[in-house]
Amino acid sequence: MRRTIATALVALSTALAVLPADISSAEGSKPTPGVAAGDSVAARQADRSLARAQQILAGGRGGQARPDATLALVDLYQALPNLDADERRQAEGVLGRPTQGASDPYGDGYTVPATKKCKKHFCLHYVTSTTDAPPSMEWVNTSLRTMNKVWKHEVGKLNYRKPLTDAGKGGSRKFDVYLKDVGAKNLYGYCAPEAKPKYRKYTASGFCVLDNDFNPAQFGGQAAKASLRVTAAHEFFHAIQFGYDYADDRWFLEATATWMEERFADKINDNRQYLPYGQMAVPTSSLDRFRSPCCNQYANWTFFEYLSSRYGNGVVRAAWQKAAAYKGAPDKYSIKAIAAVLGKRGGLPRVFARYAAYNVHPGRHYAEGGAWPSAEVAQSFKLQKSLRRGASTVKIDHLASRNFVAKPGKTLHSKKWKLRIKVAGPSRKTSPQVFVLVTRKHGSAIMKTVKLSRAGNGKVKVPFSHRKVRGVTVTIANVSTRYKCFPDNPKPFACSGKPKDQHKTFALHVKAVKG
C-alpha cells in the first residue's frame, strides 16, 4: 500500500497507542508450513494480524493515518486457519469487498447499491450517492482507462503473469476494482487476496479498492490524476504478486511495487519521498529490513532500479519467477530468489557492493540520480605528504554497507602517487565485499573489486595524484545472506529470519604511497 512520509510518522504513534503492547505485524515472509491452528505461537500471531487489520480499516481519528493496508490484509488472510470461529467471522468481514454492504463491521462496505462499468480487463464498481460516490462519470472513465493502461504495461509490456481469476465473484471473470472514499481513512487504496487455487498454498486471486476521487486535500496536495496513476501501478502489482507468492517477504513485495511506480509513471516521482529513509541515504540499514509503518521497504526500490538499469527490466520479473509458489516454481524467499537470478551476473555480493558504491554519487550512475540524496559517508580522509595515513574500524549489519572517501591534497602532485587500501574483514563465509571507485578529473571512473582472502583480508593500489584524481570512494559491504529462517518469534528480515552475521567488524587503512 502506498503512503506518505507524514502520515506514516503519525501512524507509528497511533499504532503504539491503540494496539496491545505485544503486537507486531508479520513483517517477514510465510510462516513455517504445517503449523497447527491450536499452536499458541501461531494463534497469538493470528490475533495480532486481526487486531492490526481492524485498526487500519477502522480509520484514523482526527485525520491520523493507518499503515500498510494491503500487507495487513495479506497477513490476516494467512492467519485465517489459526483464528477461532468468532475471530474468523470478524476477519472475513475485514477481508470483504465493499459490495458486502452494511454487514461490513468496519464501515468499509457500500451503504447503497453499487453499479459497475466494465471494459477490457476490468470491472470498475462504484456508487452514485453517499460520500463514496466518485465526483463524475468522467472520473469513473478515467479510473477505468488508467487501470487498463496499467494492465497493458505490467502484464503486456513487462510480461508479468496476469492476476488469478476470481471465478466471477464480482459478476464476471474480469478483475474487480472498487472506488470508495478510503482517503477519509488516510489510505490511497489497497488490494486483498481472496481465494486460493487448489494445492497452491501461497497464491491467490484478489480485488482492489482505490480512493473514489484522490482529492488533493486528502493526499498532500498532489494532483488527483497523479495519485491515481502511481496508486494504480503500485496496488495492481500487489494483485499480480498474489499470483506469484502473496506470502513472500514483505520488503520484497513493497520495494518491487514501489519500483513499478517508476516503470509506469516515471514523470510523477512520488516515490522519491522515501529515499532519505533507505539505502540511498542510509547505507547502514539492511536492504531487507521491513520497518513498520515506514519507510525502508519503500525506499529500497532503488536496489531494483539499479538492477533494472544495469540488466534490464526483466531481471525483476526473473526474481519473482524464482520466488513464485505456483506449480513448478522454485518458491524461494526474496533474498534467495534475487541471489539465484544474479548468480550468472557476478553474484549478489559483488552486485550489491557496486550498487552501494554507486549510491555515494547517484547523479553519475542513475538517470534521475541528480535529484536523489547521496549515501552517507562514514569518514573522509584528506591526505598530504605530511599526513599520508588514515584508518577507521566499523561494524556493519547484513546487506548493508559503509562508505569512506579519500582525497589527495595539493602536495600529492606527481602522477606516481597511489593510494594503498587495506581492509581486514570477517571470514569469506560471511560474504564481505570491498568496492573501490576512483573519480578522475577527466575521463571515466576507475572501478575495482578488492579480492579478499578466506580470512577476509585484502589490499589494492589505485591512482591518487592530485593532478588526475578528485577522490577515491571505498565501499565496504557485509553481504551475508545467512539466516535462521522462520523462528517462532518472526524477525523483520527475509524469511522472517534472524540474521547470523550482524555487527561484523571491518578495519580500513589507507595510505598515500609513491609507485
Sequence and secondary structure as in RCSB ss.txt:
>XXXX:A:sequence
MRRTIATALVALSTALAVLPADISSAEGSKPTPGVAAGDSVAARQADRSLARAQQILAGGRGGQARPDATLALVD
LYQALPNLDADERRQAEGVLGRPTQGASDPYGDGYTVPATKKCKKHFCLHYVTSTTDAPPSMEWVNTSLRTMNKV
WKHEVGKLNYRKPLTDAGKGGSRKFDVYLKDVGAKNLYGYCAPEAKPKYRKYTASGFCVLDNDFNPAQFGGQAAK
ASLRVTAAHEFFHAIQFGYDYADDRWFLEATATWMEERFADKINDNRQYLPYGQMAVPTSSLDRFRSPCCNQYAN
WTFFEYLSSRYGNGVVRAAWQKAAAYKGAPDKYSIKAIAAVLGKRGGLPRVFARYAAYNVHPGRHYAEGGAWPSA
EVAQSFKLQKSLRRGASTVKIDHLASRNFVAKPGKTLHSKKWKLRIKVAGPSRKTSPQVFVLVTRKHGSAIMKTV
KLSRAGNGKVKVPFSHRKVRGVTVTIANVSTRYKCFPDNPKPFACSGKPKDQHKTFALHVKAVKG
>XXXX:A:secstr
    HHHHHHHHHHHHHHS TT     SS   TT  TT HHHHHHHHHHHHHHHHHHH  GGG     HHHHHHH
HHHHGGGS HHHHHHHHHHT  GGGGGG TTS S SS  EEEEETTEEEEE SSSTTS S HHHHHHHHHHHHHH
HIIIIIIS        TTTTSSSSEEEEEE GGGGT SEEEEE    TT TT   EEEEEESS  TTTTTT  HH
HHHHHHHHHHHHHHHHHHHHTTS HHHHHHHHHHHHHHH TTT GGGGGGGGSTTT TTS TT   SSSSHHHHT
HHHHHHHHHHH THHHHHHHHHH  STT     HHHHHHHHHGGGT HHHHHHHHHHHTTSHHHHSTTGGGS   
  SEEEEEBTTB EEEEEEEE TTEEEEEEEEE TT  STTEEEEEEEE S GGG EEEEEEEEESSS  EEEE 
   TTSEEEEEEE  TTTEEEEEEEEEE    EE S SS  SSGGG EESS SEEEEEEEEEEE 
